[in-house]
Amino acid sequence: MPGSRELAQRYAAASRKRKRRTVSRAPSQGAPLSPPDAGLEVGAQSPPTSAREASAPRVPGLAPRVQRPKATPRKSFAESAADYVYVSRDLLRVAVVAGLLLALLIVLWFVVS
């Protein structure tokens, strides 16, 4: 069985490999990339691209990223308060039970002493 030092070295090496794989995504040999302004006339402007397209070239074989749904707006206080109406009734019930138990303890203390 490997010692803890050897095991730690293996984990570190595996972590380094994983980091290298995610960082170095070179385009494949079969698909040469053309410069963004190839085929445009002098003085013509390139078509607008998003920041993501401009920063990372399309690499065949990689799936496009899935767009996350937009966050829904938060409820207002009044809308949230309507969802928790039952809490006040439950707290009142707990207070009544606690008060009765405390009164019972006081009565029992007088009876015993």
N, C-alpha and C positions, 0 to 999 in steps of 0.2 A: 504494500500500500504506500502511495507516495506521501512524503512528509508535507507539512503545511506550507513550507517554503516553496517546494516544487509545485504544489497545487496553485499557490498564488501566482507563480511565474506563468503557469499555463493559462490561468484566467487573464492575466495581463496581456499575454501574447494574443489570445483570442480577441480581446477587446481592441487591441491595436489593429488587428486584421479587419475587424468590423468597421472601425473608423476609417481605415484606408479605403474600403470598398464603398462607403457612402460618400466620401469626399471626391474620389477620383472617378468620375463618370465620363470617360472619353467616348466620343462618337465611334460607331462601328466603322470598319474598314470599307464596307461596301457603299456607304452613302456619304459622298463628299458634301460638305456644307458650303453654300455660296454666300458671299458677303451680302449684307442686307441691302446695299444699294446697287447690286448687279442688275444690269438690264435697264437702268433708268437713264434718261437723257440728261445732258448737262443742264443744270438749272432746275430740274424737276425735283419735287419734294418726295421723299419716301412716304409710303402709306403709314398712317398712325398705327402704332403697336402698343400693346399694354406694357407695363414695366416688367412683368414676368416674362413675356416673350422676348423683350429686348435683353434681359439679363441672362437668360438660359436658352441656348439653341435647342431645337427639337431633335431628340435622339430617337431613332427608330427602336422599337422594342420596349420602350418605357411607357407605361400607362399614364394617361393624363391625370392630374390631381382632381379629386372630386370636390366640387364646391360645397361648402358647409351652408346649411340654411341660416338665414339671418336671425338674430336674436329677437325674441318677442319682447315687446315693451312690458315693463313691470306693472302690476296692478296698483291702483291708488290705495290709500289707507282705508277709505270707506268700503271699497270692494273686498279688501282683505279682512276687515272687521266683520263683514257679513258672514264670512266662512267660519269664524270662530265664536259664534254666539253661544254655542253649547259650553264653552269653557267657563263662562261666568256662573252658569247653573251648577256645573261640577264643582267649582271652587266653593260656592255657597254650601253645597252638600257636605264637602269635606270639612268646612269650618263648623257646621252644625254638629257633625259627628265628633270632631275633636273637642268642641266645647262640652258636649254631653259626657265624654269620657273623662275630661278634666273635672267636671262637677262630680262625677261618680267617685273619682279618686279622693276628692276633698271630703265627700260624705263618708267614705270608708275610713279615712284617716281619723275623723272624729269618732267614728264607731269603735275603732280598734283602740284608740288611746283614751 
